[in-house]
């Protein structure tokens, strides 16, 4: 009976220890997710703080998909900081986990590669990744994801044409914007498109319409407040 009681007591403590361990692990996962969300939400307004958070997570135990997401976020942070070398390094690190990525993640990485190469005036190489993102877009089914990738591709194409001063093609691209259902884009994509349109109309000498665009931007919370200082600086 004593031996039986000892076994029961040991089993009780084992279950208690296991329950406590699971509780701690659950808290740890929740904390990790919370930190990642914080970094994602603040990388454009507080990039250096976001960088510290991501590196804290980066040095922990991560699944393949988590490694890809952290590398991708590091790339975006370094891009905001203007550090293209590190932005490129972590972006190509993210693509090493391609087999574990969803189609929308693959498209985001391809667009970021195109964007980075275009910033370095490597338009032909950037065009390869932009074409890749368009092919991936055809495989998406989620409406929200489709709008995000459509908008991001549109921004990249228009930005390239403006840099190359190909205003004839830029006008055609802008005229096709209505076909993309502009109003259903997320605010950040809308703002970036409108900023590029304001550049186009500045070049065309249509200052009234350009000012109309800029005045409309002042109504967005991202421009009014400090939720996205990167966009706000671009606007100012």
N, C-alpha and C positions, 0 to 999 in steps of 0.2 A: 504494500500500500504506500509506504514511504517512497519507494522507487517510482511508483506510478505518479505520486504527487509531484516529485521532482521533475519528472518528464513533462507534466502538465504545466508546471511553473516555467520551465525552460522554453516550452512551446509558446507560452503566453508572452514571455519577454522577447522571443524571436519575432513574433508577429508584431509586437509593439515597436521593435527596432525597425522592422521592415516598413511599417506604416509611417514612422517618423522620417525614414530615409526617403520614401516616396514623396512625402509632404515637402521636405527640403528641396528635392529635385524639381518638384512642380513649381515651387517658389522661384528657383533659379531660372527655369525656362521662362516663366512669366517676366522676371526681371530682365532677361536677355531680350525678349521680344519688345518690352517697354523701351529699353535703351536703343534698340534698332529703329523703332518708330520715331523716337526723339531725334536721332541722328538724321533720319530721312526728312523730317519736318523742318529741321534747322540748318541743313547744310548750305542753303543759299543765303541765310541771314547771319549764321554764326558758324562758318566753315571750320574754323580752328577748333572750336569746341566739339563739333561733330566729328572731326578727325580723331580727337582723343578718344571719343566714345567707340568709334569703329575699330580703332587699333586695340582697345580693351577687349572687344568681342573677337577680334581677328586672332588674338593669341590664345583663345580658349579652344575647347573641343567643338568642332563644327561639322555638320554633314556636308556632303558635296554641294548641294544646292545652296546651303548657307554660305559656303566659301565663295561660290560664284556671285551671290548677292552682295557680299561684303566687298569683294574686289570691284564689282561694278559701282558700288556706292563710293568707294575710295577714289575711283577714277573721276566720278562726277565732282567730288569735293576738290580734288586737285585741279580740275578744269576751272572751277570757280576761283581758285587761288592763282590761276594763271600758270601753274606748273605743268606744262604739257608733257614733259618727260615722264613724270610719275603718273600722270593721267593716262598716257599711252601704255605704260608698263602694267598698271592694274586692270586696264580695259582688256588687254590681250591675255592677262592671267584669268580673267572671268570667262573668256571664251574657251579656255582649256577644259571647262566642265560642260561642254556643249551637249553631250549626250544626256545630261541630267536636266537640261533647261527646257522650259516650255517654249512654244513658238513665239509668244509675245516677248519673252525674255531674250530670245535669239534676235528678234527684230529690233529691240531696244539697243542691244549691243552693236548690231550692224549699223544702226543710225548714228550711235555715238562714235563709232570708228570713222564713219563718213564725215561727221561733224569735225572731229579732231584733225583729220587729214586735210579737210577743206580750209581749216584755220591756218594750216601750214602751207596753203596754196598748192596742195597735191590733189588737184581736182580729178584727174583721171583715176587715181587710186581710190579716192573718196567715192567716185561714181560707181565703182565695182560693189562697194558695200551698200550703197543706196539702192542699187538694182537688186541686191540680195534681200534687203528689207522689203522691197515691193513684192518679191516672190513669196516671202513668208506671209505678208499681209493677206494674200489670196487664200491662205490656209486657216485664217482666224475666223471664229464664229461669234465670239462675244462682242456685242455692239460697242460697249465701252472701250474695249481693247482696240477694236477696229478704228474708232474715232481718234484714240490716242496716237496710234501708229500713222494713220492718214495725216493727221495734223503735223506730226513730227517730220514726216517725209516732205510735206508741203513747205514747211519752214526751211528745211535744208535746201530744197531745190531753189526756192526764191532767194535765199541768202547767197547761194553760189552765183546766180544770174546777176544779182546786184553787185557782187564783188567783181565779176567779170565785165560789168557795165553793159550787159546784154539786155538793154531796157525793152527791146521789142519782144523778146521771149518772156521777160518778166511781166509785161503787160498781159500777155496771153495767159500766163499762169494765174495772175490776179483775177482776170476775167472768169477763170474756171473755178474760182473759190466758191461761188454760189452752189455749184454742183456737189460740194463737199458738206453741205448743211452746216455752215459756220456756227450757227447759234448753239449747236449741240456739242461743241468742243469745250473742254475744261478751260477755266479762266486763264491759266498760265499759257496755254497754247493760243487762245484768243489774243492775249496781250502781245505775245511775241509776233504773231502774224500782223497785228495792227501796227506795231513798231516798224516792221519791215515795209509795210505799205506806206507809212509816213516817210520813210527814206526814199521810196520810189517817187512819190509825189513831190518831194523836195527837189529831186533831180529834174522832174518834169516842169518845175517852176509853178506848180499849182499849190501856192502857199496857203490859200484859204481852206482847201480840202485837207491839206496836211494838218493845219491847226485844228480843224474839226475832229480829225482822228485823235490827235493828242489830247484835246479837251475831253473826248469820250473816255479816254484811258484813265483820266483823273477820278472817275467814278468807281473804279475797281478797288476792292479792299487791299489787294496786293500792292497797289500803288499808294493808296492812302496811308496805310499803316506800315508795319515793319515785319510782316509775315514773309516777305520775299525781297530782301534788300538788293539782291543781285538784279532783279527785274526793275526795281525802283531806280537804281543807279543808271541802268540802261535807258530808262524813260527820261530821267533828268538830263 
